[in-house]
Amino acid sequence: MASAEPPNEHHDREPNQDRDQKGDRERGNRSDPRSRPSTPELSTAIGFDDETIRPPVAKLQTLSRWERARIVARLVLRIVATTTLLLVVYYAAPLEDDTTPDGSTLALLVIGLTMLGAMIVWQTRLIVNADYPGLRAVEALAVTTPLYLIIFAASYYLIGESNPASFTEPLDRTSSLYFTVTVFATVGFGDIAAKTQLARIVVMIQMVLDLLILGLGLRLFLGAVKVGQRRREGRSSPG
């Protein structure tokens, strides 16, 4: 009687080994973030643009003197152009309206400050995703500060137009901007002072926001610089 041939264990193990190796590769791909394709949903979920596929950028210190000068020159030109544009808009905007009620002035101030907050958030995102976060933070601060001052200067000008007795002297656009800067710098020369309730309320709002801008605003930008530097180092590191 012929004995039954034992099963071929070698052939039985090969399919199992192939399945095990395939499963290991799939688990490894899931655990390795570099093996996953970048998706817009992932970038949107974390709130930043996907920077993992960008090529490494040379550090500013490693660039030649000419390249560093070119980067700084472009930064200065953008700051000057933006500040000039804001001033042109401030002096050219049709603000001459002596019938503006107090509530409308406060509403316009709220709208302007909301726009400022949106710009701060946008600039923070730009700092995080910038090749040189420190320089980008300087530009962000140099752009948001003039906008902040012009918003309050326009508010003081509207208050003075609706009621010339709101301040110790009539305010034109330059005087309004001057008064705004003195309040921001906490100089307090005393040559211009608020007299009416609305004017004093707006001055108090600016005083409180001055502390927030100098405190929380700078802290936010510096935090964005640190995050941007870590992301930049992650792109520059091998592997």
C-alpha positions as CSV (number, residue, x, y, z in Angstrom):
1,M,0.0,0.0,0.0
2,A,1.6,3.3,-1.1
3,S,2.1,5.8,1.6
4,A,0.5,9.2,1.3
5,E,2.9,11.8,0.2
6,P,3.4,14.5,2.9
7,P,2.3,18.0,2.1
8,N,4.9,20.2,0.6
9,E,5.6,22.6,3.5
10,H,7.9,24.7,1.4
11,H,5.2,25.6,-1.1
12,D,2.7,26.2,1.7
13,R,5.1,28.6,3.5
14,E,5.9,30.8,0.4
15,P,2.4,32.3,0.0
16,N,2.3,33.0,3.7
17,Q,5.7,34.7,3.7
18,D,4.7,36.8,0.7
19,R,1.5,37.9,2.5
20,D,3.5,38.7,5.6
21,Q,6.1,40.7,3.7
22,K,3.4,42.6,1.9
23,G,1.6,43.4,5.1
24,D,4.9,44.6,6.7
25,R,5.5,46.9,3.7
26,E,1.9,48.3,4.0
27,R,2.3,48.9,7.7
28,G,5.6,50.6,7.1
29,N,4.2,52.9,4.5
30,R,1.4,53.9,6.8
31,S,3.8,54.7,9.7
32,D,6.3,56.6,7.5
33,P,4.9,60.1,6.8
34,R,7.3,60.5,3.8
35,S,5.7,57.6,2.0
36,R,2.2,59.2,2.1
37,P,1.3,61.5,-0.7
38,S,0.6,65.1,0.2
39,T,-3.1,66.0,0.0
40,P,-4.8,69.3,0.2
41,E,-7.1,68.0,2.9
42,L,-4.1,67.4,5.2
43,S,-2.6,70.8,4.5
44,T,-6.0,72.4,5.2
45,A,-6.5,70.5,8.4
46,I,-3.3,71.8,10.0
47,G,-4.0,75.3,8.8
48,F,-0.8,75.9,6.7
49,D,0.2,75.3,3.1
50,D,2.0,72.0,2.4
51,E,5.7,72.9,2.6
52,T,7.1,69.4,2.8
53,I,7.6,69.1,-1.0
54,R,9.5,72.4,-1.2
55,P,13.2,72.1,-1.8
56,P,15.6,73.1,1.0
57,V,16.5,76.8,1.2
58,A,20.0,77.9,2.0
59,K,20.4,79.7,5.4
60,L,20.7,83.4,5.2
61,Q,24.1,83.3,6.9
62,T,25.4,81.0,4.1
63,L,24.5,83.3,1.3
64,S,26.9,85.6,-0.3
65,R,27.0,89.3,0.7
66,W,25.4,90.3,-2.6
67,E,22.5,87.8,-2.2
68,R,21.8,88.9,1.4
69,A,21.9,92.6,0.3
70,R,19.4,91.8,-2.5
71,I,17.0,90.0,-0.1
72,V,17.1,92.9,2.4
73,A,16.7,95.5,-0.4
74,R,13.6,93.8,-1.7
75,L,12.3,93.7,1.9
76,V,12.9,97.4,2.4
77,L,11.3,98.2,-1.0
78,R,8.2,96.3,-0.1
79,I,7.9,98.0,3.3
80,V,8.3,101.5,1.7
81,A,5.9,100.7,-1.1
82,T,3.2,99.4,1.3
83,T,3.6,102.3,3.8
84,T,3.4,104.8,0.9
85,L,0.3,103.2,-0.5
86,L,-1.4,103.3,2.9
87,L,-0.5,107.0,3.3
88,V,-1.8,107.8,-0.2
89,V,-5.1,106.1,0.6
90,Y,-5.4,107.9,3.9
91,Y,-4.9,111.3,2.4
92,A,-6.9,110.6,-0.7
93,A,-9.9,108.9,0.9
94,P,-13.1,111.0,0.9
95,L,-13.4,111.5,4.6
96,E,-14.8,115.0,4.6
97,D,-18.3,114.5,6.0
98,D,-19.4,116.7,8.9
99,T,-22.7,114.8,9.3
100,T,-21.2,111.4,10.3
101,P,-22.9,110.3,13.5
102,D,-21.0,109.0,16.5
103,G,-22.3,105.4,16.0
104,S,-21.1,105.4,12.4
105,T,-17.6,106.5,13.5
106,L,-17.4,103.7,16.0
107,A,-18.8,101.2,13.4
108,L,-16.1,102.3,10.9
109,L,-13.5,101.9,13.7
110,V,-14.7,98.3,14.4
111,I,-14.6,97.4,10.7
112,G,-11.0,98.8,10.4
113,L,-9.9,96.9,13.4
114,T,-11.5,93.7,12.1
115,M,-9.5,94.2,8.8
116,L,-6.4,94.7,10.9
117,G,-7.0,91.4,12.8
118,A,-7.5,89.6,9.5
119,M,-4.2,91.0,8.2
120,I,-2.4,89.9,11.4
121,V,-3.6,86.3,10.9
122,W,-2.6,86.4,7.3
123,Q,0.8,87.8,8.1
124,T,1.3,85.1,10.7
125,R,0.6,82.4,8.1
126,L,3.1,84.0,5.8
127,I,5.8,84.1,8.5
128,V,5.3,80.4,9.2
129,N,5.6,79.4,5.6
130,A,8.4,81.9,4.7
131,D,11.9,80.9,3.6
132,Y,13.3,83.4,6.1
133,P,10.7,83.8,8.9
134,G,12.7,86.4,10.8
135,L,12.8,88.8,7.8
136,R,9.1,88.1,7.1
137,A,8.2,89.0,10.7
138,V,10.0,92.4,10.3
139,E,8.0,93.1,7.2
140,A,4.7,92.0,8.9
141,L,5.4,94.3,11.8
142,A,6.3,97.2,9.4
143,V,3.1,96.7,7.5
144,T,0.5,96.2,10.3
145,T,1.8,99.1,12.4
146,P,1.1,101.8,9.8
147,L,-2.3,100.3,9.1
148,Y,-3.1,100.4,12.8
149,L,-2.1,104.0,13.1
150,I,-4.0,105.1,10.0
151,I,-7.2,103.4,11.2
152,F,-7.2,105.5,14.4
153,A,-6.0,108.7,12.6
154,A,-9.0,108.4,10.2
155,S,-11.3,107.9,13.2
156,Y,-10.0,111.0,15.0
157,Y,-10.3,113.0,11.7
158,L,-14.0,111.9,11.3
159,I,-14.7,112.8,14.9
160,G,-13.2,116.2,14.4
161,E,-15.1,116.8,11.2
162,S,-18.4,115.9,12.8
163,N,-17.7,118.0,15.9
164,P,-14.8,120.5,15.8
165,A,-15.0,120.9,19.6
166,S,-14.0,117.2,20.1
167,F,-10.4,118.2,20.5
168,T,-8.5,121.2,21.9
169,E,-7.9,122.3,18.3
170,P,-9.3,121.5,14.9
171,L,-7.7,118.4,13.3
172,D,-6.7,118.0,9.7
173,R,-5.4,114.7,8.4
174,T,-1.8,115.4,9.4
175,S,-2.8,116.6,12.9
176,S,-4.9,113.5,13.3
177,L,-2.0,111.2,12.3
178,Y,0.3,113.2,14.6
179,F,-2.1,112.8,17.6
180,T,-2.4,109.1,16.9
181,V,1.4,108.6,16.9
182,T,1.8,110.6,20.2
183,V,-0.8,108.3,21.8
184,F,0.8,105.2,20.4
185,A,4.3,106.3,21.6
186,T,2.8,107.3,25.0
187,V,4.6,110.7,24.6
188,G,1.7,112.8,25.6
189,F,2.8,116.3,24.6
190,G,-0.5,117.8,25.6
191,D,-0.8,120.1,22.7
192,I,-3.8,118.1,21.4
193,A,-6.3,116.4,23.8
194,A,-9.7,114.8,23.6
195,K,-12.6,116.8,25.0
196,T,-15.8,115.0,24.1
197,Q,-17.0,111.7,25.3
198,L,-16.7,110.0,21.9
199,A,-13.2,111.3,21.4
200,R,-12.1,110.1,24.8
201,I,-13.6,106.7,24.3
202,V,-11.7,106.2,21.0
203,V,-8.5,107.4,22.7
204,M,-9.0,104.8,25.5
205,I,-9.6,102.1,23.0
206,Q,-6.3,103.0,21.3
207,M,-4.5,103.0,24.6
208,V,-5.7,99.5,25.4
209,L,-5.0,98.2,21.9
210,D,-1.5,99.7,22.1
211,L,-0.7,97.4,25.0
212,L,-2.2,94.4,23.2
213,I,-0.3,95.2,19.9
214,L,3.0,95.6,21.7
215,G,2.4,92.6,23.9
216,L,0.3,89.9,22.2
217,G,1.1,91.0,18.7
218,L,4.8,90.8,19.1
219,R,4.5,87.5,20.9
220,L,2.3,86.1,18.1
221,F,4.8,87.1,15.5
222,L,7.8,85.7,17.5
223,G,6.0,82.5,18.0
224,A,5.3,82.3,14.2
225,V,9.0,82.9,13.6
226,K,9.9,79.9,15.8
227,V,7.4,77.6,14.1
228,G,8.6,78.7,10.7
229,Q,12.2,78.1,11.6
230,R,11.4,74.6,12.8
231,R,9.5,73.9,9.6
232,R,12.4,75.3,7.6
233,E,14.9,73.1,9.5
234,G,12.7,70.1,8.8
235,R,12.9,70.8,5.1
236,S,16.6,71.3,5.2
237,S,17.4,68.2,7.2
238,P,18.3,65.1,5.2
239,G,15.9,62.2,5.1
